[in-house]
């Protein structure tokens, strides 16, 4: 049965990566070994490509069948050819009503494109700049200053957990505002918005089909609400010890925390390496 696992999908922040957002030597070594033996390693993240590229290089993911899933499933990209087999995005007109709601309850918004982040200046300062690192250009713009034809794969609200709980509750009870939108937590202080129907699980289903594989061939690791769909899909679903209760409940395995190299611990034991 272990040989049936052909693809390993990995959330990054608080799953594969250490708390300082680096990739440990132990996780690197086991994933490189499995990749060399023919396993397909898929980084499956809410991040845009520039914030994933250093880890793609560190893991040596450069074969023709190497893919990365970005923006919580909005984009599925072939690393070798740089072509997308899936690309879901917003226009500004898709999000006007939701932006108005967010503005009215005094929360900030950051728009994330494939190559930059726009913090909406008239919505107030966001803490998202502290999460994205230096690989993606970050600028503050008024909504009126943005290009009218701007397309983007996600936008985010970064705020205290209590404020995001309040926003989520409003959105869940006003479906007319979210007819074009899917929203999900990627951490307790970050609510991410992607086009309707986008999820990591749907993206992985498309990728599996593209590679003539099925969910029976999939192992997935995660810790947060945005990982629920892919753990529900995978035959071997692994929650981190630091995962939220919902993720531990949907998983059929729990490993050590990201701080303790939980990904490597599970893979070493499962594949007897």
C-alpha positions in Angstrom: 0.0 0.0 0.0 2.9 2.4 0.7 3.9 2.1 -2.9 0.5 3.4 -3.9 1.5 6.9 -2.6 2.8 8.7 -5.7 2.2 12.3 -4.6 3.0 14.2 -1.4 1.2 17.5 -1.0 2.6 19.8 1.7 1.2 23.0 3.2 4.2 25.3 4.0 3.6 27.7 6.9 3.4 26.0 10.3 3.5 22.6 8.5 6.6 22.1 6.4 8.5 25.2 7.5 9.9 25.9 10.9 8.4 28.7 13.0 11.1 31.1 11.5 9.7 30.2 8.1 12.9 28.3 7.0 13.1 24.7 5.7 15.1 22.4 8.0 17.8 20.2 6.8 15.9 17.1 8.0 12.8 18.0 6.0 14.9 18.9 3.0 16.8 15.6 3.0 13.8 13.3 3.3 11.9 15.1 0.6 14.9 15.2 -1.8 15.3 11.4 -1.2 11.6 10.7 -1.9 11.6 13.0 -5.0 14.7 11.2 -6.4 12.9 7.9 -5.9 10.0 9.1 -8.1 7.5 10.6 -5.6 5.9 13.9 -6.8 6.4 16.6 -4.2 3.8 19.4 -4.4 4.2 22.5 -2.2 0.5 23.5 -1.7 0.3 26.9 -0.2 -1.5 30.3 0.0 1.8 32.0 -1.1 2.5 33.5 -4.5 5.3 32.0 -6.5 8.1 34.5 -5.5 7.7 33.4 -1.9 7.9 29.7 -2.8 10.7 29.8 -5.4 13.6 29.5 -2.8 12.1 26.4 -1.4 11.5 24.9 -4.8 15.2 25.3 -5.4 16.2 24.0 -2.0 14.1 20.8 -2.7 15.4 20.4 -6.3 11.9 20.4 -7.8 12.8 20.8 -11.5 11.5 17.7 -13.2 8.9 17.9 -16.1 6.2 16.6 -13.8 6.9 19.0 -10.9 4.1 21.3 -10.0 3.3 23.9 -7.3 -0.1 24.9 -6.0 -0.4 28.6 -5.1 -2.9 31.0 -3.6 -4.7 28.2 -1.8 -5.5 26.4 -5.0 -6.2 29.3 -7.3 -3.1 28.5 -9.4 -1.6 25.2 -10.4 1.7 25.8 -12.1 4.2 23.4 -13.9 7.5 24.4 -12.4 9.5 23.1 -15.4 7.6 24.9 -18.1 6.1 27.8 -16.0 2.7 27.1 -17.6 -0.5 27.1 -15.5 -3.0 24.2 -15.8 -5.3 26.2 -13.5 -5.5 30.0 -13.0 -8.5 31.5 -11.1 -8.5 35.2 -10.4 -10.5 38.3 -9.4 -11.3 41.6 -11.1 -11.9 44.6 -8.9 -15.6 44.5 -9.8 -15.9 41.1 -8.2 -15.0 42.3 -4.8 -16.6 45.8 -4.5 -19.3 44.9 -2.0 -17.1 42.8 0.2 -14.5 45.5 0.2 -17.1 48.0 1.4 -18.1 45.7 4.2 -14.5 45.2 5.3 -13.9 49.0 5.2 -17.1 49.7 7.2 -15.9 47.5 10.1 -12.5 49.1 10.0 -10.3 46.3 8.8 -7.5 46.4 6.3 -7.2 44.7 3.0 -4.1 43.6 1.0 -4.5 42.5 -2.7 -2.0 39.8 -3.8 -1.1 39.4 -7.4 1.4 37.0 -9.0 4.2 39.5 -8.5 3.3 42.1 -5.9 1.1 43.1 -3.0 -1.0 46.2 -2.8 -2.1 47.4 0.7 -5.3 49.5 0.3 -4.2 52.8 1.8 -7.7 54.1 2.6 -8.5 51.0 4.6 -5.7 51.5 7.1 -2.3 49.9 7.8 -2.2 46.1 7.7 0.1 43.7 9.5 0.4 41.5 6.4 3.6 43.2 5.4 5.3 41.4 8.3 4.2 38.0 6.9 5.2 38.2 3.3 9.0 38.8 3.6 11.1 40.7 1.1 10.6 38.6 -2.0 7.4 40.3 -3.1 7.2 44.1 -3.8 4.8 45.8 -1.3 3.2 49.1 -1.9 0.4 51.2 -0.4 -2.2 52.4 -2.9 -5.7 53.9 -2.7 -8.4 51.9 -4.4 -8.7 54.7 -6.9 -5.0 54.4 -7.9 -5.2 50.8 -8.8 -5.4 49.8 -12.5 -9.0 49.3 -13.5 -8.1 46.1 -15.3 -6.1 44.7 -12.4 -6.5 40.9 -11.9 -5.4 39.2 -8.7 -5.6 35.6 -7.3 -6.4 36.5 -3.7 -6.8 39.3 -1.2 -6.4 39.0 2.6 -7.4 40.5 5.8 -4.8 40.4 8.5 -6.1 41.2 12.0 -6.6 40.0 15.5 -8.3 36.6 15.8 -11.4 38.1 17.5 -11.9 40.6 14.7 -11.6 37.9 12.0 -14.1 35.8 13.9 -16.5 38.7 13.7 -15.9 39.2 10.0 -16.3 35.5 9.2 -19.6 35.4 11.1 -21.0 38.3 9.0 -19.8 36.8 5.8 -21.4 33.4 6.6 -24.7 35.1 7.2 -24.7 37.3 4.1 -24.2 34.9 1.2 -25.1 37.5 -1.4 -21.8 39.2 -0.6 -19.8 36.1 -1.2 -21.3 34.7 -4.3 -18.0 35.2 -6.2 -15.8 34.4 -3.3 -14.4 31.6 -1.1 -12.8 32.6 2.2 -10.7 30.5 4.6 -8.3 30.9 7.5 -4.6 30.2 6.7 -3.7 31.1 10.3 -5.7 32.5 13.2 -4.8 36.1 12.3 -5.1 35.8 8.5 -8.3 35.4 6.5 -7.7 34.7 2.8 -10.2 35.3 0.0 -10.0 33.5 -3.4 -12.4 33.1 -6.3 -15.5 31.0 -5.6 -14.9 27.3 -5.6 -11.2 27.5 -5.2 -9.5 25.2 -2.7 -6.4 23.1 -2.3 -8.4 19.9 -2.6 -10.0 20.9 -5.9 -6.6 22.0 -7.3 -5.0 18.7 -6.2 -7.9 16.8 -7.8 -7.2 18.5 -11.1 -3.5 17.9 -10.8 -4.0 14.2 -10.0 -6.3 13.8 -13.0 -3.8 15.6 -15.2 -1.1 13.1 -14.1 -3.5 10.1 -14.4 -3.5 9.5 -10.7 -6.2 9.4 -8.1 -6.8 10.4 -4.4 -5.7 6.9 -3.5 -2.2 8.0 -4.6 -2.1 11.1 -2.4 -0.6 11.9 0.9 -1.1 15.4 2.4 0.1 17.4 5.4 -1.6 20.4 6.9 -2.4 22.4 10.0 -5.1 25.0 9.3 -8.6 25.5 7.9 -7.3 26.1 4.3 -5.8 22.5 4.4 -9.2 20.8 5.2 -10.1 20.1 1.6 -6.9 18.4 0.7 -6.8 16.3 3.9 -10.3 15.3 3.1 -9.2 14.2 -0.3 -6.0 12.3 0.5 -5.8 8.6 1.3 -3.1 9.4 3.9 -4.0 12.7 5.6 -1.5 13.9 8.2 -2.2 16.7 10.7 0.6 18.5 12.5 0.6 18.4 16.3 0.2 22.2 16.2 -2.9 21.9 13.9 -6.3 23.2 14.8 -8.8 20.6 16.2 -10.8 20.6 12.9 -7.7 19.5 11.0 -6.8 16.8 13.5 -10.4 15.5 13.3 -10.3 15.2 9.5 -6.8 13.6 9.3 -6.2 9.9 9.8 -2.7 10.5 11.2 -1.1 13.1 13.5 2.6 13.8 13.5 4.9 16.0 15.6 4.7 19.7 15.3 6.4 21.8 12.6 8.9 22.9 15.2 9.9 19.2 15.7 10.2 18.3 12.0 6.9 16.5 12.0 6.8 16.1 8.3 10.2 14.3 8.2 9.3 12.2 11.3 6.2 10.9 9.6 7.8 10.3 6.2 10.8 8.5 7.6 8.5 6.2 9.6 6.0 5.6 6.8 8.5 4.9 4.0 11.1 3.3 6.4 13.9 5.6 5.3 
